[in-house]
Amino acid sequence: MTEAVIAQKAPYPVEVEAGKTYYWCACGRSKAQPFCDGSHKGTGFTPVAYTPDKAGTVYFCGCKATGNRPLCDGTHKTL
């Protein structure tokens, strides 16, 4: 697999806790979007760890094409 599957063409808003590590799905195959469920095994993709400094809402990329992994940078608007 050379390209990630587009899970959705919009970000996933998620309430995060400061200091907690989240594992963003980079392959797009996870059934637990935007987080990894191990579906990447055998694809060459690995999840991206994200540990926020402060609690609040963050927007995880849903299209898997962001230049600011794992957060949305608006790339989905051009797909």
N, CA, C and O atoms as CSV, one atom per row, in Angstrom:
chain,resi,resn,atom,element,x,y,z
A,1,MET,N,N,0.849,-1.176,0.000
A,1,MET,CA,C,0.000,0.000,0.000
A,1,MET,C,C,0.892,1.236,0.000
A,1,MET,O,O,1.735,1.385,0.885
A,2,THR,N,N,0.722,2.119,-0.972
A,2,THR,CA,C,1.569,3.303,-1.053
A,2,THR,C,C,0.853,4.577,-0.654
A,2,THR,O,O,1.499,5.544,-0.251
A,3,GLU,N,N,-0.470,4.599,-0.756
A,3,GLU,CA,C,-1.227,5.783,-0.379
A,3,GLU,C,C,-2.245,5.434,0.691
A,3,GLU,O,O,-2.805,4.337,0.706
A,4,ALA,N,N,-2.475,6.381,1.582
A,4,ALA,CA,C,-3.463,6.181,2.637
A,4,ALA,C,C,-4.872,6.256,2.051
A,4,ALA,O,O,-5.108,6.916,1.039
A,5,VAL,N,N,-5.787,5.574,2.701
A,5,VAL,CA,C,-7.204,5.635,2.360
A,5,VAL,C,C,-7.774,6.905,2.976
A,5,VAL,O,O,-7.492,7.211,4.135
A,6,ILE,N,N,-8.569,7.645,2.217
A,6,ILE,CA,C,-9.221,8.838,2.765
A,6,ILE,C,C,-10.368,8.360,3.645
A,6,ILE,O,O,-11.339,7.793,3.145
A,7,ALA,N,N,-10.264,8.583,4.943
A,7,ALA,CA,C,-11.313,8.162,5.875
A,7,ALA,C,C,-12.530,9.073,5.744
A,7,ALA,O,O,-13.666,8.599,5.749
A,8,GLN,N,N,-12.293,10.381,5.626
A,8,GLN,CA,C,-13.338,11.361,5.353
A,8,GLN,C,C,-12.686,12.662,4.923
A,8,GLN,O,O,-11.540,12.934,5.280
A,9,LYS,N,N,-13.407,13.463,4.163
A,9,LYS,CA,C,-12.862,14.738,3.674
A,9,LYS,C,C,-13.264,15.878,4.599
A,9,LYS,O,O,-13.832,16.884,4.174
A,10,ALA,N,N,-12.957,15.692,5.858
A,10,ALA,CA,C,-13.216,16.682,6.907
A,10,ALA,C,C,-12.398,16.257,8.124
A,10,ALA,O,O,-12.060,15.083,8.272
A,11,PRO,N,N,-12.087,17.206,8.984
A,11,PRO,CA,C,-11.345,16.838,10.193
A,11,PRO,C,C,-12.250,16.172,11.230
A,11,PRO,O,O,-13.475,16.262,11.155
A,12,TYR,N,N,-11.632,15.511,12.185
A,12,TYR,CA,C,-12.326,14.921,13.322
A,12,TYR,C,C,-12.083,15.810,14.540
A,12,TYR,O,O,-10.956,15.856,15.034
A,13,PRO,N,N,-13.093,16.515,15.042
A,13,PRO,CA,C,-12.896,17.291,16.266
A,13,PRO,C,C,-12.890,16.352,17.475
A,13,PRO,O,O,-13.796,15.535,17.636
A,14,VAL,N,N,-11.875,16.471,18.315
A,14,VAL,CA,C,-11.735,15.584,19.470
A,14,VAL,C,C,-11.340,16.411,20.684
A,14,VAL,O,O,-10.443,17.251,20.615
A,15,GLU,N,N,-12.026,16.160,21.803
A,15,GLU,CA,C,-11.637,16.762,23.075
A,15,GLU,C,C,-10.469,15.952,23.620
A,15,GLU,O,O,-10.604,14.752,23.860
A,16,VAL,N,N,-9.337,16.592,23.815
A,16,VAL,CA,C,-8.142,15.893,24.292
A,16,VAL,C,C,-7.773,16.328,25.702
A,16,VAL,O,O,-8.148,17.408,26.159
A,17,GLU,N,N,-7.034,15.469,26.375
A,17,GLU,CA,C,-6.528,15.750,27.720
A,17,GLU,C,C,-5.048,16.098,27.627
A,17,GLU,O,O,-4.305,15.466,26.876
A,18,ALA,N,N,-4.626,17.088,28.376
A,18,ALA,CA,C,-3.212,17.464,28.403
A,18,ALA,C,C,-2.373,16.303,28.907
A,18,ALA,O,O,-2.717,15.667,29.903
A,19,GLY,N,N,-1.265,16.024,28.216
A,19,GLY,CA,C,-0.332,15.001,28.645
A,19,GLY,C,C,-0.696,13.578,28.250
A,19,GLY,O,O,0.128,12.678,28.412
A,20,LYS,N,N,-1.895,13.343,27.741
A,20,LYS,CA,C,-2.306,12.004,27.307
A,20,LYS,C,C,-1.852,11.803,25.862
A,20,LYS,O,O,-1.980,12.711,25.040
A,21,THR,N,N,-1.326,10.623,25.548
A,21,THR,CA,C,-0.868,10.344,24.188
A,21,THR,C,C,-1.973,9.670,23.388
A,21,THR,O,O,-2.583,8.698,23.834
A,22,TYR,N,N,-2.215,10.205,22.202
A,22,TYR,CA,C,-3.207,9.683,21.261
A,22,TYR,C,C,-2.452,9.168,20.040
A,22,TYR,O,O,-1.430,9.734,19.654
A,23,TYR,N,N,-2.950,8.102,19.439
A,23,TYR,CA,C,-2.296,7.520,18.267
A,23,TYR,C,C,-3.217,7.663,17.054
A,23,TYR,O,O,-4.207,6.946,16.913
A,24,TRP,N,N,-2.862,8.604,16.192
A,24,TRP,CA,C,-3.635,8.927,15.001
A,24,TRP,C,C,-3.404,7.888,13.915
A,24,TRP,O,O,-2.268,7.500,13.645
A,25,CYS,N,N,-4.483,7.445,13.298
A,25,CYS,CA,C,-4.415,6.492,12.192
A,25,CYS,C,C,-3.866,7.193,10.959
A,25,CYS,O,O,-4.461,8.161,10.484
A,26,ALA,N,N,-2.752,6.725,10.441
A,26,ALA,CA,C,-2.135,7.318,9.252
A,26,ALA,C,C,-2.542,6.606,7.960
A,26,ALA,O,O,-2.411,7.167,6.872
A,27,CYS,N,N,-3.038,5.364,8.082
A,27,CYS,CA,C,-3.351,4.579,6.882
A,27,CYS,C,C,-4.766,4.801,6.370
A,27,CYS,O,O,-5.034,4.591,5.188
A,28,GLY,N,N,-5.673,5.223,7.244
A,28,GLY,CA,C,-7.061,5.445,6.866
A,28,GLY,C,C,-7.939,4.213,6.962
A,28,GLY,O,O,-9.131,4.293,6.664
A,29,ARG,N,N,-7.396,3.084,7.363
A,29,ARG,CA,C,-8.162,1.827,7.419
A,29,ARG,C,C,-8.838,1.565,8.760
A,29,ARG,O,O,-9.724,0.715,8.846
A,30,SER,N,N,-8.436,2.274,9.799
A,30,SER,CA,C,-8.962,2.029,11.140
A,30,SER,C,C,-10.478,2.212,11.191
A,30,SER,O,O,-11.020,3.126,10.569
A,31,LYS,N,N,-11.150,1.348,11.925
A,31,LYS,CA,C,-12.594,1.474,12.167
A,31,LYS,C,C,-12.844,2.391,13.364
A,31,LYS,O,O,-13.995,2.697,13.677
A,32,ALA,N,N,-11.778,2.833,14.034
A,32,ALA,CA,C,-11.878,3.690,15.216
A,32,ALA,C,C,-11.377,5.107,14.905
A,32,ALA,O,O,-10.779,5.753,15.766
A,33,GLN,N,N,-11.617,5.587,13.691
A,33,GLN,CA,C,-11.127,6.904,13.266
A,33,GLN,C,C,-11.452,7.986,14.281
A,33,GLN,O,O,-12.537,7.977,14.862
A,34,PRO,N,N,-10.542,8.910,14.505
A,34,PRO,CA,C,-9.290,9.133,13.799
A,34,PRO,C,C,-8.112,8.373,14.401
A,34,PRO,O,O,-6.956,8.641,14.074
A,35,PHE,N,N,-8.414,7.428,15.279
A,35,PHE,CA,C,-7.355,6.743,16.005
A,35,PHE,C,C,-7.047,5.360,15.434
A,35,PHE,O,O,-7.874,4.749,14.756
A,36,CYS,N,N,-5.858,4.893,15.720
A,36,CYS,CA,C,-5.366,3.604,15.234
A,36,CYS,C,C,-6.051,2.441,15.955
A,36,CYS,O,O,-6.245,2.470,17.170
A,37,ASP,N,N,-6.413,1.416,15.172
A,37,ASP,CA,C,-6.921,0.169,15.754
A,37,ASP,C,C,-6.083,-1.029,15.313
A,37,ASP,O,O,-6.476,-2.176,15.529
A,38,GLY,N,N,-4.928,-0.768,14.694
A,38,GLY,CA,C,-4.034,-1.833,14.262
A,38,GLY,C,C,-4.262,-2.284,12.826
A,38,GLY,O,O,-3.575,-3.191,12.356
A,39,SER,N,N,-5.208,-1.674,12.118
A,39,SER,CA,C,-5.524,-2.073,10.739
A,39,SER,C,C,-4.384,-1.820,9.760
A,39,SER,O,O,-4.410,-2.325,8.638
A,40,HIS,N,N,-3.389,-1.048,10.170
A,40,HIS,CA,C,-2.256,-0.731,9.291
A,40,HIS,C,C,-1.280,-1.901,9.124
A,40,HIS,O,O,-0.414,-1.854,8.250
A,41,LYS,N,N,-1.404,-2.927,9.928
A,41,LYS,CA,C,-0.435,-4.031,9.874
A,41,LYS,C,C,-0.310,-4.576,8.455
A,41,LYS,O,O,-1.302,-4.939,7.824
A,42,GLY,N,N,0.916,-4.626,7.971
A,42,GLY,CA,C,1.197,-5.119,6.639
A,42,GLY,C,C,1.111,-4.075,5.533
A,42,GLY,O,O,1.293,-4.399,4.360
A,43,THR,N,N,0.833,-2.818,5.898
A,43,THR,CA,C,0.672,-1.767,4.890
A,43,THR,C,C,1.901,-0.887,4.741
A,43,THR,O,O,2.034,-0.190,3.735
A,44,GLY,N,N,2.798,-0.902,5.710
A,44,GLY,CA,C,3.946,-0.001,5.683
A,44,GLY,C,C,3.670,1.307,6.408
A,44,GLY,O,O,4.571,2.133,6.556
A,45,PHE,N,N,2.436,1.508,6.861
A,45,PHE,CA,C,2.078,2.704,7.625
A,45,PHE,C,C,2.213,2.423,9.110
A,45,PHE,O,O,2.097,1.279,9.549
A,46,THR,N,N,2.460,3.475,9.881
A,46,THR,CA,C,2.476,3.374,11.332
A,46,THR,C,C,1.690,4.549,11.895
A,46,THR,O,O,1.648,5.612,11.275
A,47,PRO,N,N,1.066,4.380,13.058
A,47,PRO,CA,C,0.314,5.485,13.650
A,47,PRO,C,C,1.247,6.604,14.098
A,47,PRO,O,O,2.440,6.388,14.312
A,48,VAL,N,N,0.688,7.795,14.236
A,48,VAL,CA,C,1.443,8.967,14.662
A,48,VAL,C,C,1.025,9.320,16.082
A,48,VAL,O,O,-0.156,9.549,16.345
A,49,ALA,N,N,1.989,9.366,17.002
A,49,ALA,CA,C,1.712,9.719,18.390
A,49,ALA,C,C,1.529,11.229,18.509
A,49,ALA,O,O,2.257,12.008,17.894
A,50,TYR,N,N,0.540,11.627,19.312
A,50,TYR,CA,C,0.265,13.050,19.548
A,50,TYR,C,C,-0.029,13.230,21.028
A,50,TYR,O,O,-0.941,12.599,21.562
A,51,THR,N,N,0.739,14.087,21.696
A,51,THR,CA,C,0.548,14.375,23.115
A,51,THR,C,C,0.370,15.886,23.278
A,51,THR,O,O,1.344,16.636,23.203
A,52,PRO,N,N,-0.872,16.336,23.502
A,52,PRO,CA,C,-1.118,17.772,23.629
A,52,PRO,C,C,-0.575,18.352,24.937
A,52,PRO,O,O,-0.528,17.678,25.966
A,53,ASP,N,N,-0.168,19.616,24.866
A,53,ASP,CA,C,0.309,20.329,26.052
A,53,ASP,C,C,-0.835,20.819,26.917
A,53,ASP,O,O,-0.693,20.981,28.129
A,54,LYS,N,N,-1.988,21.057,26.270
A,54,LYS,CA,C,-3.140,21.553,27.023
A,54,LYS,C,C,-4.410,20.850,26.566
A,54,LYS,O,O,-4.491,20.365,25.437
A,55,ALA,N,N,-5.393,20.799,27.444
A,55,ALA,CA,C,-6.678,20.176,27.141
A,55,ALA,C,C,-7.489,21.101,26.236
A,55,ALA,O,O,-7.304,22.318,26.246
A,56,GLY,N,N,-8.377,20.512,25.467
A,56,GLY,CA,C,-9.249,21.298,24.596
A,56,GLY,C,C,-9.597,20.512,23.349
A,56,GLY,O,O,-9.336,19.312,23.267
A,57,THR,N,N,-10.187,21.189,22.382
A,57,THR,CA,C,-10.566,20.556,21.128
A,57,THR,C,C,-9.447,20.694,20.116
A,57,THR,O,O,-8.924,21.787,19.896
A,58,VAL,N,N,-9.083,19.580,19.502
A,58,VAL,CA,C,-8.137,19.597,18.389
A,58,VAL,C,C,-8.830,18.934,17.200
A,58,VAL,O,O,-9.798,18.192,17.366
A,59,TYR,N,N,-8.330,19.208,16.024
A,59,TYR,CA,C,-8.936,18.693,14.802
A,59,TYR,C,C,-7.954,17.759,14.109
A,59,TYR,O,O,-7.011,18.198,13.450
A,60,PHE,N,N,-8.199,16.449,14.275
A,60,PHE,CA,C,-7.347,15.438,13.651
A,60,PHE,C,C,-7.722,15.308,12.180
A,60,PHE,O,O,-8.901,15.344,11.827
A,61,CYS,N,N,-6.716,15.157,11.329
A,61,CYS,CA,C,-6.918,15.017,9.896
A,61,CYS,C,C,-7.725,13.760,9.576
A,61,CYS,O,O,-7.457,12.683,10.108
A,62,GLY,N,N,-8.714,13.916,8.699
A,62,GLY,CA,C,-9.514,12.783,8.259
A,62,GLY,C,C,-9.135,12.292,6.876
A,62,GLY,O,O,-9.395,11.140,6.529
A,63,CYS,N,N,-8.514,13.172,6.075
A,63,CYS,CA,C,-8.166,12.792,4.695
A,63,CYS,C,C,-6.814,12.093,4.608
A,63,CYS,O,O,-6.491,11.490,3.585
A,64,LYS,N,N,-6.030,12.170,5.667
A,64,LYS,CA,C,-4.711,11.533,5.777
A,64,LYS,C,C,-3.651,12.168,4.881
A,64,LYS,O,O,-2.580,11.594,4.686
A,65,ALA,N,N,-3.946,13.356,4.332
A,65,ALA,CA,C,-3.009,14.030,3.423
A,65,ALA,C,C,-2.441,15.321,4.009
A,65,ALA,O,O,-1.753,16.061,3.307
A,66,THR,N,N,-2.714,15.598,5.265
A,66,THR,CA,C,-2.248,16.830,5.893
A,66,THR,C,C,-0.723,16.952,5.877
A,66,THR,O,O,-0.007,15.951,5.904
A,67,GLY,N,N,-0.256,18.163,5.832
A,67,GLY,CA,C,1.174,18.431,5.952
A,67,GLY,C,C,1.554,18.693,7.395
A,67,GLY,O,O,2.721,18.942,7.696
A,68,ASN,N,N,0.568,18.640,8.301
A,68,ASN,CA,C,0.754,18.937,9.722
A,68,ASN,C,C,0.311,17.737,10.566
A,68,ASN,O,O,-0.456,17.880,11.518
A,69,ARG,N,N,0.806,16.560,10.197
A,69,ARG,CA,C,0.376,15.320,10.855
A,69,ARG,C,C,0.517,15.374,12.360
A,69,ARG,O,O,1.578,15.765,12.847
A,70,PRO,N,N,-0.480,15.009,13.110
A,70,PRO,CA,C,-1.747,14.403,12.740
A,70,PRO,C,C,-2.907,15.396,12.631
A,70,PRO,O,O,-4.054,14.987,12.456
A,71,LEU,N,N,-2.621,16.679,12.731
A,71,LEU,CA,C,-3.702,17.663,12.761
A,71,LEU,C,C,-4.071,18.158,11.358
A,71,LEU,O,O,-3.241,18.190,10.449
A,72,CYS,N,N,-5.324,18.536,11.218
A,72,CYS,CA,C,-5.839,19.017,9.945
A,72,CYS,C,C,-5.189,20.354,9.573
A,72,CYS,O,O,-5.022,21.233,10.419
A,73,ASP,N,N,-4.824,20.490,8.288
A,73,ASP,CA,C,-4.308,21.758,7.786
A,73,ASP,C,C,-5.139,22.283,6.614
A,73,ASP,O,O,-4.740,23.230,5.937
A,74,GLY,N,N,-6.306,21.654,6.381
A,74,GLY,CA,C,-7.198,22.098,5.316
A,74,GLY,C,C,-6.962,21.428,3.978
A,74,GLY,O,O,-7.642,21.755,3.005
A,75,THR,N,N,-6.024,20.504,3.900
A,75,THR,CA,C,-5.719,19.834,2.628
A,75,THR,C,C,-6.953,19.154,2.036
A,75,THR,O,O,-7.069,19.051,0.814
A,76,HIS,N,N,-7.871,18.691,2.878
A,76,HIS,CA,C,-9.062,17.991,2.384
A,76,HIS,C,C,-9.891,18.837,1.420
A,76,HIS,O,O,-10.641,18.298,0.606
A,77,LYS,N,N,-9.759,20.152,1.512
A,77,LYS,CA,C,-10.518,21.058,0.626
A,77,LYS,C,C,-10.033,21.004,-0.813
A,77,LYS,O,O,-10.731,21.455,-1.722
A,78,THR,N,N,-8.827,20.449,-1.029
A,78,THR,CA,C,-8.264,20.394,-2.374
A,78,THR,C,C,-8.354,19.006,-3.013
A,78,THR,O,O,-7.920,18.813,-4.149
A,79,LEU,N,N,-8.916,18.044,-2.282
A,79,LEU,CA,C,-8.997,16.664,-2.790
A,79,LEU,C,C,-10.253,16.436,-3.600
A,79,LEU,O,O,-10.475,15.332,-4.098
